[in-house]
Amino acid sequence: MDTGQLVLIIVLAVVVIAAVIVAVVIGRRKKAEVNRHRAAELREKAAEEAIGAHQAKAESAQAEANALQAEVEANRLRQEAERHAEKANEAHGRVEEHLRHADKLDPNAGQDRSTDADRSNASDRSNDSDRRADEGRPAAGEGERLTRDRSGRDGSTRDGTPREGDRNL
């Protein structure tokens, strides 16, 4: 081998090594560019999901606020119902007291009233037992579905017949 061939082999080896180095560098740049593009897409997707997550969180907070508001309203209505029940009990007590006082003033009227008082007490006891039975059942908001009365305003049902128990038709 002479020197010319040796120089040619060395030059070719340097060129091949340089070509490999250039190919590696270009490949890395392309890969970095592809990775940058993919990262940008992932950032856009994450931003979109963040907006959706924020909206879902806001809707959740709104639903929770609505639930709390409904609970406050239910408590208010429950207290109002209790106040009305107390007033009704007080009024009933006053009526009973007036009737007892009237019986004291007119002892003969008490004999007719005793059967009425027995009926009234029996009615009160049945109402109390109905109320206790209702306490064991869940309220309509806790799973029961309320249905709407489908009868007309004039007291008739859908087929035109009067409802059972209506006297003033």
C-alpha positions in Angstrom: 0.0 0.0 0.0 1.3 3.2 -0.9 0.8 6.6 0.8 -1.8 7.8 -1.6 -4.1 4.9 -0.8 -3.4 5.3 2.9 -4.4 9.0 2.7 -7.5 8.0 0.7 -8.5 5.5 3.3 -7.9 8.0 6.2 -9.9 10.7 4.3 -12.8 8.3 3.6 -12.8 7.2 7.3 -12.9 10.8 8.4 -15.7 11.6 6.0 -17.7 8.5 7.1 -17.2 9.5 10.8 -18.2 13.1 10.0 -21.3 11.8 8.1 -22.3 9.6 11.1 -21.8 12.5 13.5 -23.9 14.8 11.2 -26.6 12.2 10.9 -26.7 11.7 14.7 -26.9 15.5 15.3 -29.7 16.0 12.7 -31.6 13.0 14.1 -31.4 14.4 17.6 -32.6 17.8 16.4 -35.5 16.2 14.6 -36.3 14.2 17.6 -36.1 17.3 19.8 -38.4 19.1 17.4 -40.9 16.3 17.4 -40.7 16.2 21.2 -41.3 19.9 21.4 -44.3 19.6 19.1 -45.7 16.7 21.1 -45.1 18.6 24.4 -47.0 21.6 23.0 -49.9 19.4 22.1 -49.9 17.8 25.5 -49.9 21.3 27.1 -52.9 22.3 25.0 -54.8 19.2 25.9 -53.9 19.7 29.6 -55.1 23.3 29.4 -58.4 22.1 27.9 -58.8 19.5 30.6 -58.0 22.1 33.2 -60.8 24.3 32.0 -63.2 21.3 32.0 -62.0 20.3 35.5 -62.5 23.9 36.7 -66.0 24.0 35.2 -66.8 20.7 36.8 -65.5 21.9 40.2 -67.6 25.1 39.8 -70.7 23.1 39.0 -70.0 20.8 42.0 -69.7 23.8 44.3 -72.9 25.3 42.8 -74.8 22.0 43.4 -73.4 21.8 46.9 -74.6 25.4 47.5 -78.0 24.5 46.1 -78.2 21.5 48.4 -77.3 23.5 51.4 -79.8 26.2 50.5 -82.5 23.5 50.1 -81.5 22.0 53.5 -81.8 25.5 55.1 -85.2 26.0 53.5 -86.3 22.5 54.6 -85.2 23.3 58.2 -87.0 26.6 58.1 -90.2 25.0 56.8 -89.9 22.2 59.5 -89.6 24.9 62.2 -92.5 26.8 60.8 -94.6 23.5 60.8 -93.6 22.9 64.4 -94.6 26.4 65.3 -98.0 25.9 63.6 -98.4 22.6 65.3 -97.7 24.2 68.7 -100.2 27.0 68.0 -102.8 24.3 67.0 -102.1 22.4 70.2 -102.4 25.6 72.2 -105.7 26.5 70.5 -106.9 22.9 71.0 -106.0 23.2 74.7 -107.9 26.5 75.0 -110.9 25.0 73.4 -110.8 22.0 75.8 -110.4 24.4 78.7 -113.4 26.5 77.5 -115.4 23.4 77.1 -114.5 22.2 80.6 -115.3 25.6 82.0 -118.7 25.5 80.2 -119.3 22.1 81.6 -118.7 23.4 85.1 -121.1 26.2 84.5 -123.8 23.9 83.0 -123.4 20.4 84.5 -126.3 19.0 82.4 -124.6 19.9 79.1 -121.6 17.8 80.2 -123.5 14.5 79.7 -124.1 15.2 76.0 -120.5 16.4 75.7 -118.9 13.4 77.2 -119.6 11.3 74.1 -118.2 14.2 71.9 -115.1 14.4 74.2 -114.6 10.6 73.9 -114.8 10.9 70.1 -112.4 13.8 70.1 -109.9 12.0 72.3 -110.1 8.9 70.1 -109.5 11.0 67.0 -106.5 12.6 68.7 -105.1 9.2 69.6 -105.5 8.0 66.0 -103.8 11.1 64.6 -100.9 10.6 67.0 -100.5 7.0 65.9 -100.7 8.0 62.3 -98.0 10.7 63.0 -95.8 8.1 64.7 -96.2 5.7 61.8 -95.2 8.5 59.3 -92.0 9.2 61.3 -90.8 5.7 60.4 -91.2 6.2 56.7 -88.7 8.3 54.7 -89.8 11.7 53.6 -90.7 12.3 49.9 -87.3 14.0 49.4 -85.5 10.9 50.6 -86.5 8.6 47.8 -90.2 8.5 47.5 -91.7 10.0 44.4 -94.6 12.3 44.8 -97.3 12.0 42.2 -99.5 14.8 41.1 -103.3 14.6 41.5 -104.6 14.1 37.9 -108.1 15.2 38.7 -109.6 18.3 37.2 -110.2 21.6 39.1 -113.9 21.0 39.0 -113.6 17.9 41.1 -113.9 15.3 38.3 -111.4 12.7 37.4 -110.0 12.2 33.9 -112.8 10.0 32.9 -115.4 12.7 34.0 -116.8 10.8 37.0 -116.8 12.6 40.4 -114.2 11.7 42.9 -115.2 9.4 45.7 -116.1 11.3 48.8 -117.0 14.6 47.1 -120.3 15.9 48.4 -120.6 19.3 47.0 -120.9 18.6 43.2 
